[in-house]
């Protein structure tokens, strides 16, 4: 188990969360005068968790329309020029797996919504996060053990061919069937796919389970991440976990864009400076700062990393499928393009992520969920000017959950609150104030740069 060195530094500034329009919500979070405690409204946080699930589903299903349509012009797959902003609303082209068939979700590249009376289906960007939440709740724990993770996977994930697992996660399941426990399931000697995108799909929610305390978030996420990822792939997942945890401390006096930029810069500290992940972050950030378009930045990422394999992003020696178009790194770089150029607007961020290429539903789901959390249920609905279904079917991709797999965002958010109650008390040494319906969390002193792990 990973142990973090906690260094005494000044506590990070704490302030209110905000909605998309920047309205201050002092009931969500406030800083104590003694700078030692963080007080967070459980009621407000529950609404934000609803926004997380809703925003993630909208983004996930919209990104699925173009998933693997455009991966570049090298290697086994030759898919032609990447999409641009002018392709939004135009016919969807076939993915690398679909032959001549376009997406069955939408004939055009556009948002995918589910309205009242309809149901959101689970996908691999939401279903294992849902499973981990369920396992934490039913095992009445703040931190999952190797045995609990293995038993959960074997119970809730189908072993047959079509089980909505990508390559590392599939190898994890195969190893678990043989009796192997995490973190050995991501050991490069046993899992050659340890550096693929899989952990990015499954672990961001652990950041939300540890509001305002990224040190605790990284601790409880350590084993779930290393169930399927090692090295830079694990660092990328930790980057997202930190951003989700720190979202509770975002400065509501600034715009959502400014808040996200600060969160990302803080999370950059968990990327080892010598890693390609840190260099990717710095590179995409600089491209955005230069004023070029997101399409130019995306194309530059493609040539720098997938074609020329710079900054230590070595994919040829690993013989990675599609010259790296499924590897963790290229998806991370594409994700950063949509983050920086989306500028805090949930709809625009999803659009760019959908058009950017590669595994386009993964970055969209990440940022749709995070921005959805930051602006809450009402903020998501206002951003799209409509109401959405609150129904979620986990049995589209997984199995053996209560109520034949049908759940609601209200219940999912409520379950998240119950988990956070336990994390606050058992992992943070904080308290739940029932009378005020708040969490009282010790602010903690930590240096994120000392938490950058190299497996």
Secondary structure, DSSP 8 states (H G I E B T S, - for coil): ----------------EE-TT--EETTTEEE-TTSSEEEEEHHHHHHHHHHHHHHHHHHHHHHHTTTTT---SSTT----S---GGGTTSB----TTSTT---SS-SBS------TT--EE--TTTHHHHHHHHHHHHTT-SS--HHHHHHHHHHHS--SS-S---HHHHHHHHHHHTT--TTGGG-TTT-TTTTBSHHHHH-THHHHTSTT-HHHHHHHHHHHHTTT--HHHHHHHHHHHHHHHHGGG--TTS-HHHHHHHHHHHHGGGS-TTSHHHHHHHHHHHHHHHT--HHHHHHHHIIIIIIS--TT---TTTT-GGGGTTBHHHHHHHHHHHHHHHTT-HHHHHHHHHHH-SSHHHHHHHHHHHHHHHHHHHHHHHHHTS----EEEGGGT----GGGGEEEHHHHHHHHHHHHHHHHHHTS--EEETTTTEEEEE-----GGGG----
